[in-house]
Amino acid sequence: MNKSGILVVISGFSGAGKGTLVRKLMEKYDNYSLSISMTTRKPRDGEENGVHYFFVDHRKFEQTIAEDGLLEYASYLGNYYGTPKEYVEKQIAEGKDVILEIEVQGALQIKKKFPNTLLLFVTPPSGEELYNRLTSRNTETNEQIMGRISRASEEVEWIPKYDYLVINDKIEECVESLHNIILSAHNAPIRQQELIERLKNELDSLSKGE
């Protein structure tokens, strides 16, 4: 049985509750590791290198790009942000399921490069509920909220590209559903190639009377 972890990418609409789900999943179960991003921006008060981000300069980041050391990356407001491949691979080799919370385009980039990645998309049970959650936060103008709704209407087109759709209605039930999906995903044939190959060799030998 393959004891390695898997890479789990979680996407979803703004306001779907992705961050809360990931936090509760990490609090409840110890087999998960949260992916740490690399960035060229300066640390904020209280942020620690290797805990919140891997803080590097532009030269180091671009060197990492050139060495194919990132699963994905993007530039935002003059700074780079990316997911270090080495850190993720080390955690997976140690048996941890690595959680990466990222937007749709980045998720599909990773899936293309690493087909074994498990893609999960989080959504409220309805568009109306999404709107209610965004307005109840009281942190944005109506124009900003409608911008998020417009973005969600674009993102919904990409949901069929994901492996599972996770409906975040009752948070505790959703955490359990998320956990069970990830556990089951370990047994998908694409993630059990070593076992399949061993079975093939053993059965070939047995069929030949060896």
C-alpha positions as a Markdown table, in Angstrom:
| # | Residue | x | y | z |
|---|---|---|---|---|
| 1 | Met | 0.0 | 0.0 | 0.0 |
| 2 | Asn | 1.3 | 3.4 | -1.0 |
| 3 | Lys | 1.9 | 5.4 | 2.2 |
| 4 | Ser | 2.7 | 8.7 | 0.5 |
| 5 | Gly | 0.5 | 11.7 | 0.9 |
| 6 | Ile | -1.3 | 13.5 | -1.9 |
| 7 | Leu | -1.5 | 17.1 | -3.1 |
| 8 | Val | -5.0 | 18.5 | -2.5 |
| 9 | Val | -5.9 | 21.7 | -4.2 |
| 10 | Ile | -9.0 | 23.5 | -2.8 |
| 11 | Ser | -10.6 | 26.3 | -4.8 |
| 12 | Gly | -14.0 | 28.0 | -4.6 |
| 13 | Phe | -15.9 | 31.2 | -4.9 |
| 14 | Ser | -14.9 | 34.1 | -2.7 |
| 15 | Gly | -17.2 | 33.8 | 0.3 |
| 16 | Ala | -17.6 | 30.0 | 0.0 |
| 17 | Gly | -15.8 | 29.5 | 3.3 |
| 18 | Lys | -12.6 | 27.8 | 1.9 |
| 19 | Gly | -10.3 | 29.3 | 4.6 |
| 20 | Thr | -12.6 | 28.3 | 7.5 |
| 21 | Leu | -12.9 | 24.7 | 6.1 |
| 22 | Val | -9.1 | 24.4 | 5.7 |
| 23 | Arg | -8.5 | 25.7 | 9.2 |
| 24 | Lys | -11.0 | 23.4 | 10.8 |
| 25 | Leu | -9.6 | 20.4 | 8.8 |
| 26 | Met | -6.1 | 21.2 | 10.0 |
| 27 | Glu | -7.3 | 21.5 | 13.6 |
| 28 | Lys | -9.2 | 18.3 | 13.7 |
| 29 | Tyr | -6.8 | 15.9 | 11.8 |
| 30 | Asp | -3.1 | 15.6 | 12.0 |
| 31 | Asn | -2.4 | 14.0 | 8.7 |
| 32 | Tyr | -2.6 | 17.3 | 6.8 |
| 33 | Ser | 0.1 | 19.9 | 6.0 |
| 34 | Leu | -0.7 | 23.4 | 4.7 |
| 35 | Ser | 1.4 | 24.4 | 1.7 |
| 36 | Ile | 3.6 | 27.4 | 2.4 |
| 37 | Ser | 4.0 | 29.9 | -0.4 |
| 38 | Met | 7.1 | 31.7 | -1.5 |
| 39 | Thr | 6.9 | 35.4 | -2.0 |
| 40 | Thr | 9.1 | 38.4 | -2.7 |
| 41 | Arg | 7.1 | 40.8 | -0.6 |
| 42 | Lys | 8.4 | 41.9 | 2.8 |
| 43 | Pro | 7.2 | 40.2 | 6.0 |
| 44 | Arg | 4.5 | 41.9 | 7.9 |
| 45 | Asp | 4.5 | 42.2 | 11.7 |
| 46 | Gly | 4.3 | 38.8 | 13.3 |
| 47 | Glu | 5.0 | 36.8 | 10.1 |
| 48 | Glu | 7.8 | 34.3 | 10.3 |
| 49 | Asn | 9.9 | 32.9 | 7.5 |
| 50 | Gly | 9.1 | 29.2 | 6.9 |
| 51 | Val | 5.8 | 29.5 | 8.9 |
| 52 | His | 3.6 | 32.0 | 7.0 |
| 53 | Tyr | 5.7 | 32.3 | 3.8 |
| 54 | Phe | 9.1 | 31.6 | 2.5 |
| 55 | Phe | 10.4 | 35.2 | 2.0 |
| 56 | Val | 13.0 | 35.6 | -0.7 |
| 57 | Asp | 14.3 | 38.4 | -3.0 |
| 58 | His | 13.4 | 38.7 | -6.7 |
| 59 | Arg | 16.7 | 37.1 | -7.8 |
| 60 | Lys | 16.1 | 34.0 | -5.7 |
| 61 | Phe | 12.5 | 33.7 | -6.9 |
| 62 | Glu | 13.4 | 34.0 | -10.6 |
| 63 | Gln | 16.2 | 31.5 | -10.1 |
| 64 | Thr | 13.6 | 29.1 | -8.6 |
| 65 | Ile | 11.4 | 29.7 | -11.7 |
| 66 | Ala | 14.3 | 28.9 | -14.0 |
| 67 | Glu | 15.1 | 25.7 | -12.1 |
| 68 | Asp | 11.4 | 24.6 | -12.4 |
| 69 | Gly | 11.2 | 24.7 | -8.6 |
| 70 | Leu | 7.6 | 26.0 | -8.4 |
| 71 | Leu | 4.3 | 24.2 | -8.9 |
| 72 | Glu | 2.8 | 27.5 | -10.0 |
| 73 | Tyr | 3.4 | 31.2 | -9.6 |
| 74 | Ala | 2.0 | 34.6 | -10.3 |
| 75 | Ser | 2.9 | 38.2 | -10.1 |
| 76 | Tyr | 0.7 | 40.6 | -8.1 |
| 77 | Leu | 1.3 | 44.3 | -7.4 |
| 78 | Gly | 5.0 | 44.0 | -8.1 |
| 79 | Asn | 5.6 | 40.9 | -6.1 |
| 80 | Tyr | 5.9 | 37.2 | -6.9 |
| 81 | Tyr | 3.9 | 34.5 | -5.2 |
| 82 | Gly | 4.4 | 30.8 | -5.8 |
| 83 | Thr | 4.2 | 27.3 | -4.5 |
| 84 | Pro | 7.6 | 25.6 | -3.9 |
| 85 | Lys | 7.8 | 22.2 | -5.4 |
| 86 | Glu | 10.5 | 20.9 | -3.0 |
| 87 | Tyr | 8.5 | 21.7 | 0.2 |
| 88 | Val | 5.3 | 20.0 | -1.2 |
| 89 | Glu | 7.2 | 16.9 | -2.4 |
| 90 | Lys | 9.0 | 16.5 | 1.0 |
| 91 | Gln | 5.7 | 16.7 | 2.9 |
| 92 | Ile | 4.0 | 14.2 | 0.6 |
| 93 | Ala | 7.0 | 11.8 | 0.9 |
| 94 | Glu | 6.6 | 11.9 | 4.6 |
| 95 | Gly | 2.9 | 10.8 | 4.3 |
| 96 | Lys | 1.3 | 14.2 | 4.7 |
| 97 | Asp | -1.7 | 15.2 | 2.6 |
| 98 | Val | -0.7 | 18.7 | 1.5 |
| 99 | Ile | -3.5 | 21.3 | 1.3 |
| 100 | Leu | -3.1 | 24.2 | -1.2 |
| 101 | Glu | -5.8 | 26.8 | -1.3 |
| 102 | Ile | -5.6 | 28.5 | -4.7 |
| 103 | Glu | -7.7 | 30.0 | -7.5 |
| 104 | Val | -9.0 | 28.2 | -10.5 |
| 105 | Gln | -6.3 | 29.0 | -13.1 |
| 106 | Gly | -3.5 | 28.0 | -10.7 |
| 107 | Ala | -5.3 | 24.8 | -9.8 |
| 108 | Leu | -5.6 | 23.7 | -13.4 |
| 109 | Gln | -1.9 | 24.6 | -14.0 |
| 110 | Ile | -0.9 | 22.2 | -11.2 |
| 111 | Lys | -3.3 | 19.5 | -12.4 |
| 112 | Lys | -1.8 | 19.6 | -15.9 |
| 113 | Lys | 1.8 | 19.3 | -14.5 |
| 114 | Phe | 0.8 | 16.8 | -11.8 |
| 115 | Pro | -2.1 | 14.6 | -12.8 |
| 116 | Asn | -2.2 | 12.9 | -9.4 |
| 117 | Thr | -3.4 | 16.2 | -7.8 |
| 118 | Leu | -6.8 | 16.0 | -6.2 |
| 119 | Leu | -8.9 | 19.1 | -7.2 |
| 120 | Leu | -11.8 | 20.1 | -4.9 |
| 121 | Phe | -14.1 | 23.0 | -5.5 |
| 122 | Val | -16.0 | 24.5 | -2.6 |
| 123 | Thr | -19.4 | 26.2 | -3.1 |
| 124 | Pro | -22.4 | 27.3 | -0.9 |
| 125 | Pro | -25.6 | 25.4 | -1.7 |
| 126 | Ser | -26.9 | 28.3 | -3.9 |
| 127 | Gly | -26.0 | 31.6 | -5.6 |
| 128 | Glu | -28.4 | 33.4 | -3.2 |
| 129 | Glu | -26.5 | 31.9 | -0.2 |
| 130 | Leu | -23.2 | 33.1 | -1.7 |
| 131 | Tyr | -24.6 | 36.6 | -2.1 |
| 132 | Asn | -25.9 | 36.6 | 1.5 |
| 133 | Arg | -22.5 | 35.5 | 2.9 |
| 134 | Leu | -20.7 | 38.2 | 1.0 |
| 135 | Thr | -23.1 | 40.9 | 2.2 |
| 136 | Ser | -23.2 | 39.7 | 5.8 |
| 137 | Arg | -19.5 | 40.3 | 6.2 |
| 138 | Asn | -20.0 | 44.0 | 6.0 |
| 139 | Thr | -16.5 | 44.5 | 4.7 |
| 140 | Glu | -17.0 | 45.6 | 1.1 |
| 141 | Thr | -19.1 | 48.0 | -1.0 |
| 142 | Asn | -22.0 | 46.7 | -3.1 |
| 143 | Glu | -19.9 | 47.3 | -6.2 |
| 144 | Gln | -17.1 | 45.1 | -4.8 |
| 145 | Ile | -19.6 | 42.4 | -3.8 |
| 146 | Met | -21.1 | 42.4 | -7.3 |
| 147 | Gly | -17.6 | 42.1 | -8.7 |
| 148 | Arg | -17.1 | 39.0 | -6.7 |
| 149 | Ile | -20.5 | 37.6 | -7.9 |
| 150 | Ser | -19.4 | 38.4 | -11.5 |
| 151 | Arg | -16.2 | 36.6 | -10.9 |
| 152 | Ala | -18.1 | 33.6 | -9.5 |
| 153 | Ser | -20.3 | 33.4 | -12.6 |
| 154 | Glu | -17.1 | 33.0 | -14.6 |
| 155 | Glu | -15.5 | 30.4 | -12.2 |
| 156 | Val | -18.6 | 28.2 | -12.3 |
| 157 | Glu | -17.7 | 27.3 | -15.9 |
| 158 | Trp | -14.5 | 25.6 | -14.6 |
| 159 | Ile | -16.1 | 23.4 | -12.0 |
| 160 | Pro | -16.5 | 20.4 | -14.3 |
| 161 | Lys | -12.6 | 20.3 | -14.5 |
| 162 | Tyr | -12.5 | 19.4 | -10.8 |
| 163 | Asp | -12.6 | 16.0 | -9.3 |
| 164 | Tyr | -15.2 | 16.8 | -6.6 |
| 165 | Leu | -17.7 | 19.5 | -5.8 |
| 166 | Val | -17.9 | 20.1 | -2.1 |
| 167 | Ile | -21.1 | 21.9 | -0.9 |
| 168 | Asn | -20.4 | 24.0 | 2.2 |
| 169 | Asp | -23.8 | 24.2 | 3.9 |
| 170 | Lys | -23.2 | 23.1 | 7.5 |
| 171 | Ile | -19.5 | 23.7 | 8.3 |
| 172 | Glu | -18.8 | 20.7 | 10.5 |
| 173 | Glu | -20.5 | 18.3 | 8.1 |
| 174 | Cys | -18.6 | 19.8 | 5.2 |
| 175 | Val | -15.3 | 19.3 | 7.1 |
| 176 | Glu | -16.1 | 15.6 | 7.5 |
| 177 | Ser | -17.1 | 15.3 | 3.9 |
| 178 | Leu | -13.9 | 16.9 | 2.8 |
| 179 | His | -11.8 | 14.6 | 5.0 |
| 180 | Asn | -13.6 | 11.5 | 3.7 |
| 181 | Ile | -13.2 | 12.5 | 0.1 |
| 182 | Ile | -9.4 | 12.9 | 0.6 |
| 183 | Leu | -9.2 | 9.5 | 2.4 |
| 184 | Ser | -11.1 | 7.8 | -0.4 |
| 185 | Ala | -8.9 | 9.5 | -3.1 |
| 186 | His | -5.9 | 7.7 | -1.8 |
| 187 | Asn | -7.4 | 4.5 | -3.2 |
| 188 | Ala | -8.0 | 5.8 | -6.7 |
| 189 | Pro | -6.0 | 3.7 | -9.2 |
| 190 | Ile | -4.1 | 6.7 | -10.4 |
| 191 | Arg | -2.6 | 7.0 | -6.9 |
| 192 | Gln | -1.9 | 3.2 | -6.5 |
| 193 | Gln | 0.3 | 2.5 | -9.4 |
| 194 | Glu | 2.9 | 0.8 | -7.3 |
| 195 | Leu | 0.4 | -1.6 | -5.9 |
| 196 | Ile | -1.2 | -2.3 | -9.3 |
| 197 | Glu | 2.3 | -3.0 | -10.8 |
| 198 | Arg | 3.1 | -5.4 | -7.9 |
| 199 | Leu | -0.2 | -7.2 | -8.3 |
| 200 | Lys | 0.4 | -7.5 | -12.1 |
| 201 | Asn | 3.9 | -9.0 | -11.5 |
| 202 | Glu | 2.6 | -11.4 | -8.8 |
| 203 | Leu | -0.3 | -12.6 | -10.9 |
| 204 | Asp | 1.8 | -13.0 | -14.0 |
| 205 | Ser | 4.1 | -15.2 | -12.0 |
| 206 | Leu | 1.3 | -17.3 | -10.5 |
| 207 | Ser | -0.4 | -17.7 | -14.0 |
| 208 | Lys | 2.9 | -19.2 | -15.3 |
| 209 | Gly | 3.2 | -21.5 | -12.3 |
| 210 | Glu | 6.3 | -19.8 | -11.0 |
